[in-house]
């Protein structure tokens, strides 16, 4: 059993611990936020989300429910929307212990603010040799585009459903994406695959990807071919959503040979091909599932009962 707030705090803690920027950089980001808040006038403070002072992930929030609620059981999934919340209620009627609905993808205020977390992409590219000034410029434009794209959405539908049915509801997006990115990068570094085909084979040994492969949605090469040598392999699975296509060129120039990601738009794929870069789609939902599973291990180890749905095949590792 864990308190609702403890589950949220743990998500932020593991997210920071596995953040590709490193913990020192996160500290700087949070310090800057605190300074910004202090300098605000009272009428501005009213509209400031206080979670930003301690949580560097705009796309991860407690969405409804009393933070002091004891969570004995939860249902987790990749997308937890009104239909899944009604499903949770049916399961609860049948006797399942469900106090919390835990989504991966953002809902409510976390969805509305998804774009803010994307700034970290510039830091990730900088690790691979793209100058931070170029990275900041490229991601800034793309963030504005994503922010505008999210404006028409009815963000709070699922949150309203959870509130009416009396569930605690939260989501953990970037923290879990940090977990999967770190996990798959270490795994591939250790395997040191010599061809693109070898990367696919190695990925298929991970249970979530194997399951996806058995369901026609396994890892696939979308730029390059299986006999090619991959060069420097970079796993790119965090930072909110897809970055700008111009980053492909910069990453290629910086020496990245192959990107293993969750998904790539046609624009990104073309840009990568033009720059002789290879791309592997590891699989969106299967990758998200790995990140969630790594987090759920920690909750189960604290005595919380876990049910999964919405594309999340539970694999327990520790
Ligand atoms: Zn996702």
Boltz pocket constraint, residues with backbone or C-beta under 6 A from the ligand:
constraints:
  - pocket:
      binder: B
      contacts: [[A, 105], [A, 284], [A, 288]]
      max_distance: 6.0
